[in-house]
Structures are given as structure tokens and as C-alpha cells.
Amino acid sequence: PSPTRGGNPPPKSCAVDVVGPICESGDFLAKDRPLPKDLKSGDLLAVFSAGAYGRTMSSNYNTRLMAPEIVVNGSTFAVATRRQTYADVLACERVPKGI
């Protein structure tokens, strides 16, 4: 992952593990990655290889919503697949009669 503000991490950086919120024990997006010490909650990181966080490998495990897909070409971008909603996730759910 790289901070979206551009450039290389400033000299005041520290090596950190970047983890995701889904898998409880092995959910690493990066290990020992130098990132700026001044990163804070809400800052954005660009993840160039997302593995199971990409649309192809994603699922609704623990009712997680699938991320949107954004196509980027230089400075131009477009939403290819919109962000999923909870209504989308529950749309196929049915309670059988008599249960």
C-alpha cells in the first residue's frame, strides 16, 4: 500500500503491517511496509494488489459488502461495478413458509 498523497514515504516513517478487517489471523495486505508516521484514521492508502479484497475473490462473509470496481486510465476513472448495499445482499434471502 502507498499513501494516496503521492511521492515516497517521508523520512519519518516506520515499518508496519497493514491488515484487513475480515480474516481473523492471516489477513495481511502488507508486512513490514514503511509508511509515514503521521497516517491517521480516515487517510487513504492505494492497494495495488488486493487478493481476496478484489471483486473476483470477494464474498459476503460476515455480511461484508463487496467493494465497487473502479477502472482507472491515467487521470480518468469510472465506476465499473457499483458498491453493494445491504439490500443487495439480502435480496435473495427468503424465509420458507411454515418455518
C-alpha positions in Angstrom: 0.0 0.0 0.0 1.1 3.6 -0.7 -0.4 6.8 0.8 -2.6 8.5 -1.8 -1.0 11.9 -1.3 1.8 10.8 -3.7 5.5 10.5 -3.5 7.7 8.3 -1.4 7.1 8.0 2.4 8.8 10.9 4.2 12.0 10.2 6.2 9.9 10.0 9.3 8.4 6.6 8.6 8.0 3.3 10.4 7.6 -0.3 9.2 4.1 -1.5 9.9 1.8 -4.4 9.0 -1.3 -3.4 7.0 -4.2 -5.7 7.9 -7.8 -6.1 6.8 -10.9 -6.4 8.9 -12.2 -9.8 7.7 -9.9 -12.8 8.3 -9.1 -13.1 12.0 -5.5 -14.5 11.8 -3.9 -14.1 8.3 -5.5 -11.0 6.8 -2.3 -9.2 5.8 -2.3 -6.7 2.9 1.4 -5.9 3.5 4.0 -6.8 6.1 6.9 -4.6 7.3 5.8 -1.8 4.9 7.4 1.7 5.5 4.5 4.2 5.9 4.5 7.8 7.2 4.2 8.1 11.0 1.6 10.8 10.6 -1.0 8.5 8.9 -4.3 8.7 10.8 -7.8 7.2 10.8 -9.6 8.1 7.6 -6.4 8.5 5.5 -6.5 6.6 2.2 -3.9 4.0 1.0 -3.7 2.7 -2.5 -3.5 -1.1 -2.6 -2.2 -2.2 -6.0 -2.8 -6.0 -5.5 -5.8 -6.7 -3.3 -6.1 -10.5 -3.4 -9.3 -11.5 -1.8 -10.3 -7.9 -1.4 -10.7 -7.6 -5.1 -14.1 -8.3 -6.7 -13.1 -11.7 -8.1 -12.2 -13.3 -4.8 -14.7 -11.4 -2.6 -17.7 -12.7 -0.8 -20.3 -11.6 1.6 -18.6 -13.4 4.5 -19.8 -11.9 7.8 -22.2 -9.8 5.7 -19.4 -7.7 4.3 -20.4 -5.6 1.3 -18.4 -6.1 -1.9 -16.3 -3.2 -2.9 -17.0 -1.3 -6.1 -14.8 -1.8 -9.1 -13.2 1.4 -10.4 -11.4 1.4 -13.8 -8.5 3.9 -13.9 -6.7 5.1 -17.0 -4.2 7.8 -16.3 -6.2 10.6 -14.6 -9.5 9.3 -15.9 -11.7 6.9 -13.9 -15.1 5.3 -13.9 -17.2 3.0 -11.7 -17.4 -0.3 -13.5 -19.4 -2.1 -10.7 -21.2 0.0 -8.1 -20.8 -0.6 -4.3 -23.0 -3.3 -3.0 -25.8 -2.4 -0.5 -27.2 -4.4 2.4 -30.5 -4.6 0.3 -28.5 -6.3 -2.5 -27.0 -8.8 0.0 -30.4 -9.7 1.5 -32.4 -9.6 -1.8 -32.0 -13.4 -2.4 -32.9 -14.3 1.3 -36.3 -16.0 1.9 -37.9 -17.4 5.0 -39.7 -20.6 3.9 -43.4 -20.8 4.8 -44.1 -23.0 7.8 -40.8 -22.5 9.5 
